């Protein structure tokens, strides 16, 4: 059974940020975007949150879920609110948030840097389990992509204008593995709704918020 550590368990001061979706999430959530945190030493969910607040200038952690190397899954930003992880389109103004690539996109980050090496097996299995859970819960999810594909899939394909340079996230090793799973139709199989369980165990590898990323 998939266990997701609730936000209140790991975050002593949870924040609320991101536009709140007005309609049912089953109609709004259409994409899953996979990232790596880009930290050579995993920072843990609290470290990622602090990085987003202090360096990225976000109002809260940008991802909806954080997966640690031991496979522990942490709840991040509420699924009821748009994340801050996919990127920006020039046309995504205040009155047209549905043109933002983050609109309807669930952000999952695997904590670590995966440019050359794959995530540990437990981390990859947790990602597959979480994707299955989300696809069963939100059956209109139509794509599972790496962050580097957002520009093509969620911006250019909608005839919008990307802002900023392309990214290599989630790293070559993780992306090639994700793409191989996708080519095996791993993310198109019919799924039955699954139970949602909360857990309270903490990842043994959680690091200090002072941990610095390898590159950003």
C-alpha positions, 0 to 999 in steps of 0.5 A: 500500500502506498503511504504518503507522509502528510504535510503536517508531519514533516513541516512545522510551518505549512504555507498555503500558496498557488491559485486554487482550482475552482472545479473538480480535481478529477477534471482539472488534473491532466498531467504529471511532471517528474523532476529531480531536485538537483541536489548532490546530497538530498535536502529532504522536503523541508530543505527543498521548501526552504530553497524554494522560499529563499532562492527561487522566490516562491511562496511555498514548496513548488512540488506536490510530492517529494520522494526521498532515496529510501522511497518515502513519499512526502506530501508537498503543496496541496493538489487543490492548488496550482504548483510552481514547478513546470515553468512559465508561458508568456501568455499566462497572465493573472486572468489566464492561469489556465495557460500556465504550464503548471495548470493541471500539472502535478509536480513530483520531485525525486530528491537527488541529482540524476544526470548520470546515475539512476535513483535507487530502486526504492525511489523508482518503485515509489515513483511508479506506485505514486503515479499509479495511485494518482492516475487511478484517483484522477483518471483524466491524467493523460500524460506523464512527462519529464520536466524537460518535455514541458516546453514542447508538451504543455507550452509550444503544443498549445501555441504558447510562448515559453519563457526562459531557457530549456532545462535538462531536468530530471537528469539524463539517467532518470529521464531515459528510465522514465521514457523506457517505462513510458514506451512499455505503456506503463502509464496507459494501463487502466487502473482501479481507484486505490485507497489513500493512506497517510503515514508518519515515518520520516526519511532517514536521509533527510538533510539540513535545509542548508544543503546546497544544490549542485546546479540550478 
